[in-house]
Amino acid sequence: MQTVSLGRSSLYSSRLAYGSWRVAGSGQPSELTTDTMAEGKKAIQAAYEAGYTLFDHADIYGLGLAETLFCHALKENSEMRERITIATKCGIRKAGEPWSDSPHRYDFSAEHIIHSCEGSLQRLGVETIDLFQLHRPDYLCNPEEVAEAFDKLMRAGKVQEFGVSNFRPSQVTMLQKFCHMPLLVHQMEISLARLDSFEDGTLDQCLAERMTPLAWSPLGGGVLGTPEKIDGMGPRHTVSAHLQETVHAIAEARGVSRSNIALAWLLKHPANIIPIVGSTDPQRIRDAVGATEIELTRDEWYRLLNAARGEKLP
Protein backbone atom coordinates (compact mmCIF):
# COMPACT_ATOMS: atom_id res chain seq x y z
CA MET A 1 0.00 0.00 0.00
CA GLN A 2 1.13 3.57 -0.64
CA THR A 3 2.43 5.53 2.35
CA VAL A 4 2.39 9.16 3.50
CA SER A 5 4.32 10.98 6.21
CA LEU A 6 2.51 11.94 9.40
CA GLY A 7 2.64 15.70 9.75
CA ARG A 8 6.16 17.07 9.79
CA SER A 9 7.64 13.96 11.41
CA SER A 10 9.70 11.00 10.29
CA LEU A 11 6.74 8.69 10.97
CA TYR A 12 4.96 7.17 7.99
CA SER A 13 1.56 5.59 7.57
CA SER A 14 -0.16 3.49 4.97
CA ARG A 15 -2.90 5.40 3.12
CA LEU A 16 -5.45 3.50 5.20
CA ALA A 17 -5.14 2.97 8.94
CA TYR A 18 -6.64 0.13 10.94
CA GLY A 19 -8.87 1.00 13.89
CA SER A 20 -8.97 -1.43 16.81
CA TRP A 21 -12.18 -0.12 18.40
CA ARG A 22 -14.15 -3.34 17.83
CA VAL A 23 -11.50 -6.06 18.14
CA ALA A 24 -12.29 -6.75 21.81
CA GLY A 25 -16.01 -5.97 21.74
CA SER A 26 -17.37 -3.74 24.49
CA GLY A 27 -14.77 -4.94 26.97
CA GLN A 28 -17.21 -6.89 29.11
CA PRO A 29 -15.41 -10.02 30.41
CA SER A 30 -18.36 -12.21 29.40
CA GLU A 31 -17.90 -11.15 25.77
CA LEU A 32 -14.15 -11.76 25.58
CA THR A 33 -14.00 -15.49 24.97
CA THR A 34 -11.25 -17.57 23.39
CA ASP A 35 -13.18 -17.40 20.12
CA THR A 36 -13.65 -13.62 20.14
CA MET A 37 -9.99 -13.10 20.99
CA ALA A 38 -9.02 -15.32 18.07
CA GLU A 39 -11.32 -13.34 15.76
CA GLY A 40 -9.83 -10.06 16.96
CA LYS A 41 -6.28 -11.23 16.35
CA LYS A 42 -7.30 -12.54 12.94
CA ALA A 43 -8.58 -9.08 11.99
CA ILE A 44 -5.35 -7.44 13.16
CA GLN A 45 -3.24 -9.93 11.22
CA ALA A 46 -5.39 -9.45 8.09
CA ALA A 47 -4.78 -5.69 8.28
CA TYR A 48 -1.04 -6.16 8.72
CA GLU A 49 -0.80 -8.59 5.80
CA ALA A 50 -2.85 -6.24 3.61
CA GLY A 51 -0.31 -3.46 4.15
CA TYR A 52 -1.85 -1.35 6.91
CA THR A 53 0.98 0.15 8.97
CA LEU A 54 -0.85 2.60 11.27
CA PHE A 55 -2.86 0.89 14.02
CA ASP A 56 -5.21 3.19 15.92
CA HIS A 57 -6.08 2.52 19.58
CA ALA A 58 -7.50 4.29 22.63
CA ASP A 59 -7.36 3.38 26.28
CA ILE A 60 -11.16 3.10 26.38
CA TYR A 61 -11.51 0.72 23.42
CA GLY A 62 -12.85 -2.46 24.94
CA LEU A 63 -12.11 -0.87 28.33
CA GLY A 64 -8.41 -1.44 27.63
CA LEU A 65 -8.80 -4.98 26.34
CA ALA A 66 -8.27 -3.91 22.70
CA GLU A 67 -4.73 -2.83 23.57
CA THR A 68 -4.14 -6.07 25.50
CA LEU A 69 -5.38 -8.10 22.56
CA PHE A 70 -3.07 -6.18 20.25
CA CYS A 71 -0.16 -7.04 22.56
CA HIS A 72 -0.93 -10.74 22.05
CA ALA A 73 -0.98 -10.20 18.27
CA LEU A 74 2.44 -8.52 18.44
CA LYS A 75 3.88 -11.42 20.42
CA GLU A 76 2.68 -13.87 17.80
CA ASN A 77 4.37 -11.90 14.99
CA SER A 78 7.88 -10.89 16.03
CA GLU A 79 8.55 -8.73 12.94
CA MET A 80 5.36 -6.69 13.21
CA ARG A 81 6.41 -4.09 15.81
CA GLU A 82 9.31 -2.78 13.72
CA ARG A 83 7.13 -2.31 10.65
CA ILE A 84 4.12 -0.49 12.08
CA THR A 85 3.16 2.76 13.80
CA ILE A 86 1.19 2.38 17.02
CA ALA A 87 -1.17 5.20 17.93
CA THR A 88 -3.37 5.44 21.01
CA LYS A 89 -5.48 8.07 22.74
CA CYS A 90 -6.35 9.19 26.26
CA GLY A 91 -8.57 11.68 28.02
CA ILE A 92 -12.01 10.04 28.27
CA ARG A 93 -12.97 8.76 31.71
CA LYS A 94 -16.00 6.53 32.14
CA ALA A 95 -18.68 6.99 34.78
CA GLY A 96 -17.96 5.39 38.14
CA GLU A 97 -14.20 5.92 37.95
CA PRO A 98 -12.67 6.25 40.50
CA TRP A 99 -15.78 6.85 42.65
CA SER A 100 -19.22 5.34 42.21
CA ASP A 101 -20.75 8.80 41.64
CA SER A 102 -18.04 10.03 39.24
CA PRO A 103 -19.64 11.19 35.94
CA HIS A 104 -18.60 10.37 32.40
CA ARG A 105 -16.10 13.12 31.63
CA TYR A 106 -12.87 14.25 29.96
CA ASP A 107 -9.58 14.69 31.79
CA PHE A 108 -6.45 16.40 30.45
CA SER A 109 -4.78 16.79 33.83
CA ALA A 110 -1.07 15.98 33.69
CA GLU A 111 -1.60 13.23 36.24
CA HIS A 112 -4.24 11.52 34.12
CA ILE A 113 -2.35 11.92 30.81
CA ILE A 114 0.79 10.33 32.27
CA HIS A 115 -1.15 7.60 34.08
CA SER A 116 -3.09 6.76 30.90
CA CYS A 117 0.08 6.61 28.83
CA GLU A 118 1.76 4.26 31.27
CA GLY A 119 -1.33 2.05 31.30
CA SER A 120 -1.38 1.88 27.50
CA LEU A 121 2.34 1.05 27.38
CA GLN A 122 1.78 -1.82 29.77
CA ARG A 123 -1.26 -3.19 27.96
CA LEU A 124 0.36 -2.87 24.52
CA GLY A 125 3.58 -4.43 25.77
CA VAL A 126 5.80 -1.81 24.10
CA GLU A 127 8.43 0.60 25.38
CA THR A 128 7.33 3.59 23.30
CA ILE A 129 4.03 4.77 21.86
CA ASP A 130 4.71 6.19 18.40
CA LEU A 131 1.75 8.59 18.39
CA PHE A 132 -0.18 9.65 21.49
CA GLN A 133 -3.37 11.70 21.08
CA LEU A 134 -5.83 13.56 23.28
CA HIS A 135 -9.17 11.91 22.59
CA ARG A 136 -11.88 14.55 23.16
CA PRO A 137 -11.46 18.15 24.36
CA ASP A 138 -11.50 18.68 28.11
CA TYR A 139 -13.44 21.84 28.99
CA LEU A 140 -11.03 22.33 31.89
CA CYS A 141 -7.94 21.91 29.70
CA ASN A 142 -4.93 23.86 30.90
CA PRO A 143 -2.66 23.90 27.80
CA GLU A 144 0.46 24.66 29.84
CA GLU A 145 -0.17 21.61 32.02
CA VAL A 146 -0.78 19.41 28.96
CA ALA A 147 2.45 20.65 27.35
CA GLU A 148 4.40 19.83 30.51
CA ALA A 149 2.95 16.30 30.54
CA PHE A 150 3.88 15.86 26.87
CA ASP A 151 7.43 17.04 27.56
CA LYS A 152 7.78 14.61 30.44
CA LEU A 153 6.57 11.66 28.37
CA MET A 154 8.82 12.56 25.44
CA ARG A 155 11.92 13.03 27.62
CA ALA A 156 11.25 9.66 29.27
CA GLY A 157 11.11 8.00 25.85
CA LYS A 158 7.55 6.85 26.43
CA VAL A 159 6.04 8.76 23.50
CA GLN A 160 7.62 9.72 20.18
CA GLU A 161 5.00 12.13 18.75
CA PHE A 162 1.69 13.74 19.73
CA GLY A 163 -1.65 14.67 18.20
CA VAL A 164 -5.27 15.49 18.98
CA SER A 165 -8.72 14.17 18.19
CA ASN A 166 -12.12 15.85 17.78
CA PHE A 167 -10.79 19.35 18.54
CA ARG A 168 -12.03 22.65 17.18
CA PRO A 169 -9.40 24.56 15.17
CA SER A 170 -9.20 27.18 17.94
CA GLN A 171 -8.41 24.46 20.49
CA VAL A 172 -5.62 23.10 18.29
CA THR A 173 -4.14 26.60 17.98
CA MET A 174 -4.36 27.12 21.74
CA LEU A 175 -2.58 23.87 22.60
CA GLN A 176 0.07 24.25 19.90
CA LYS A 177 1.11 27.63 21.33
CA PHE A 178 2.21 25.88 24.52
CA CYS A 179 3.75 22.73 22.99
CA HIS A 180 7.29 22.97 21.66
CA MET A 181 6.75 19.83 19.58
CA PRO A 182 4.40 19.99 16.57
CA LEU A 183 1.01 18.32 16.89
CA LEU A 184 1.24 15.82 14.05
CA VAL A 185 -2.29 14.62 13.48
CA HIS A 186 -5.90 15.58 14.03
CA GLN A 187 -8.32 12.67 14.19
CA MET A 188 -11.94 13.57 13.44
CA GLU A 189 -15.11 12.18 11.94
CA ILE A 190 -14.94 12.75 8.18
CA SER A 191 -17.01 11.09 5.48
CA LEU A 192 -19.52 11.86 2.75
CA ALA A 193 -22.07 11.59 5.57
CA ARG A 194 -20.19 14.06 7.82
CA LEU A 195 -18.86 17.16 6.07
CA ASP A 196 -18.27 19.48 9.05
CA SER A 197 -14.48 19.54 8.74
CA PHE A 198 -14.76 20.87 5.18
CA GLU A 199 -16.77 23.86 6.41
CA ASP A 200 -15.44 24.71 9.89
CA GLY A 201 -11.80 25.33 9.03
CA THR A 202 -10.45 22.05 10.43
CA LEU A 203 -9.08 20.69 7.14
CA ASP A 204 -7.84 24.16 6.18
CA GLN A 205 -5.83 24.23 9.40
CA CYS A 206 -4.45 20.75 8.71
CA LEU A 207 -3.18 21.92 5.33
CA ALA A 208 -1.77 25.18 6.68
CA GLU A 209 0.00 23.53 9.63
CA ARG A 210 0.87 20.27 7.86
CA MET A 211 -1.15 18.20 10.29
CA THR A 212 -2.35 14.86 8.96
CA PRO A 213 -6.13 14.32 9.25
CA LEU A 214 -7.16 10.85 10.44
CA ALA A 215 -10.77 10.08 9.50
CA TRP A 216 -12.81 7.98 11.89
CA SER A 217 -16.08 6.47 10.66
CA PRO A 218 -15.08 7.14 7.02
CA LEU A 219 -18.07 5.13 5.77
CA GLY A 220 -20.58 7.01 7.89
CA GLY A 221 -21.17 4.12 10.26
CA GLY A 222 -21.62 1.76 7.31
CA VAL A 223 -24.30 3.82 5.56
CA LEU A 224 -22.06 4.58 2.58
CA GLY A 225 -21.39 0.93 1.88
CA THR A 226 -24.67 -0.68 2.93
CA PRO A 227 -27.93 0.84 1.61
CA GLU A 228 -29.96 -1.13 4.19
CA LYS A 229 -28.49 1.09 6.93
CA ILE A 230 -30.26 4.22 5.68
CA ASP A 231 -32.88 5.39 8.18
CA GLY A 232 -36.09 5.59 6.14
CA MET A 233 -37.65 7.81 8.79
CA GLY A 234 -34.67 10.10 9.36
CA PRO A 235 -34.79 13.82 8.52
CA ARG A 236 -32.08 13.41 5.87
CA HIS A 237 -33.50 10.25 4.31
CA THR A 238 -33.93 11.81 0.87
CA VAL A 239 -30.37 13.20 0.89
CA SER A 240 -28.92 9.90 2.12
CA ALA A 241 -30.82 7.92 -0.51
CA HIS A 242 -29.61 10.21 -3.31
CA LEU A 243 -26.05 10.01 -1.97
CA GLN A 244 -26.26 6.22 -2.00
CA GLU A 245 -27.50 6.28 -5.57
CA THR A 246 -24.62 8.54 -6.62
CA VAL A 247 -22.01 6.40 -4.84
CA HIS A 248 -23.52 3.28 -6.43
CA ALA A 249 -23.55 4.80 -9.93
CA ILE A 250 -19.87 5.76 -9.79
CA ALA A 251 -18.91 2.44 -8.21
CA GLU A 252 -20.80 0.50 -10.87
CA ALA A 253 -19.24 2.53 -13.69
CA ARG A 254 -15.77 1.81 -12.31
CA GLY A 255 -16.47 -1.82 -11.38
CA VAL A 256 -15.57 -1.35 -7.70
CA SER A 257 -17.43 -1.41 -4.40
CA ARG A 258 -19.39 1.48 -2.87
CA SER A 259 -17.01 1.45 0.09
CA ASN A 260 -14.03 1.89 -2.20
CA ILE A 261 -15.59 4.96 -3.79
CA ALA A 262 -16.44 6.52 -0.40
CA LEU A 263 -12.86 5.96 0.81
CA ALA A 264 -11.33 7.17 -2.47
CA TRP A 265 -13.32 10.39 -2.08
CA LEU A 266 -11.46 11.09 1.17
CA LEU A 267 -8.10 10.03 -0.24
CA LYS A 268 -8.28 12.63 -3.02
CA HIS A 269 -8.19 15.59 -0.64
CA PRO A 270 -4.80 17.39 -0.69
CA ALA A 271 -4.48 17.21 3.12
CA ASN A 272 -3.70 13.48 2.73
CA ILE A 273 -6.63 12.29 4.82
CA ILE A 274 -6.01 8.80 6.23
CA PRO A 275 -9.30 6.88 6.61
CA ILE A 276 -9.41 4.55 9.61
CA VAL A 277 -10.95 1.21 8.63
CA GLY A 278 -12.63 -0.39 11.64
CA SER A 279 -14.15 -3.59 10.28
CA THR A 280 -13.26 -6.88 11.97
CA ASP A 281 -14.10 -8.85 8.80
CA PRO A 282 -10.76 -9.85 7.18
CA GLN A 283 -12.28 -9.77 3.69
CA ARG A 284 -13.61 -6.22 4.13
CA ILE A 285 -10.27 -5.16 5.60
CA ARG A 286 -8.51 -6.47 2.49
CA ASP A 287 -11.11 -5.13 0.06
CA ALA A 288 -10.78 -1.59 1.44
CA VAL A 289 -7.23 -1.44 0.09
CA GLY A 290 -8.71 -1.22 -3.41
CA ALA A 291 -9.65 2.39 -2.65
CA THR A 292 -5.99 3.39 -2.71
CA GLU A 293 -5.82 2.46 -6.41
CA ILE A 294 -8.73 4.72 -7.38
CA GLU A 295 -8.15 8.30 -8.53
CA LEU A 296 -11.53 10.02 -8.76
CA THR A 297 -11.91 12.81 -11.28
CA ARG A 298 -12.82 16.29 -10.08
CA ASP A 299 -16.24 15.83 -11.71
CA GLU A 300 -16.83 12.60 -9.79
CA TRP A 301 -15.61 14.16 -6.54
CA TYR A 302 -17.95 17.13 -6.84
CA ARG A 303 -20.89 14.97 -7.90
CA LEU A 304 -20.44 13.12 -4.64
CA LEU A 305 -20.05 16.33 -2.64
CA ASN A 306 -23.24 17.82 -4.10
CA ALA A 307 -25.12 14.62 -3.33
CA ALA A 308 -23.79 14.63 0.23
CA ARG A 309 -24.77 18.28 0.73
CA GLY A 310 -28.24 17.68 -0.61
CA GLU A 311 -27.98 20.80 -2.71
CA LYS A 312 -25.86 22.37 -5.40
CA LEU A 313 -22.95 24.58 -4.48
CA PRO A 314 -23.78 28.31 -4.48
Stockholm file with secondary structure:
# STOCKHOLM 1.0

chainA/1-314         MQTVSLGRSSLYSSRLAYGSWRVAGSGQPSELTTDTMAEGKKAIQAAYEAGYTLFDHADIYGLGLAETLFCHALKENSEMRERITIATKCGIRKAGEPWSDSPHRYDFSAEHIIHSCEGSLQRLGVETIDLFQLHRPDYLCNPEEVAEAFDKLMRAGKVQEFGVSNFRPSQVTMLQKFCHMPLLVHQMEISLARLDSFEDGTLDQCLAERMTPLAWSPLGGGVLGTPEKIDGMGPRHTVSAHLQETVHAIAEARGVSRSNIALAWLLKHPANIIPIVGSTDPQRIRDAVGATEIELTRDEWYRLLNAARGEKLP
#=GR chainA/1-314 SS CCEEECTTSSCEEESSEEECTTTTTTCCTTTCCHHHHHHHHHHHHHHHHHTCCEEECCTTGGGGHHHHHHHHHHHHCTTTGGGCEEEEEECEECTTSSSTTCCSEECCCHHHHHHHHHHHHHHHTCSCEEEEEECSCCTTCCHHHHHHHHHHHHHTTSEEEEEEESCCHHHHHHHHHHCSSCEEEEEEECBTTBCHHHHSSHHHHHHHHTCEEEEESTTGGGTTTCGGGSCTTSTTHHHHHHHHHHHHHHHHHHTSCHHHHHHHHHHTSTTCCEEEECCCCHHHHHHGGGGGGCCCCHHHHHHHHHHHHTSCCC
#=GC SS_cons         CCEEECTTSSCEEESSEEECTTTTTTCCTTTCCHHHHHHHHHHHHHHHHHTCCEEECCTTGGGGHHHHHHHHHHHHCTTTGGGCEEEEEECEECTTSSSTTCCSEECCCHHHHHHHHHHHHHHHTCSCEEEEEECSCCTTCCHHHHHHHHHHHHHTTSEEEEEEESCCHHHHHHHHHHCSSCEEEEEEECBTTBCHHHHSSHHHHHHHHTCEEEEESTTGGGTTTCGGGSCTTSTTHHHHHHHHHHHHHHHHHHTSCHHHHHHHHHHTSTTCCEEEECCCCHHHHHHGGGGGGCCCCHHHHHHHHHHHHTSCCC
//
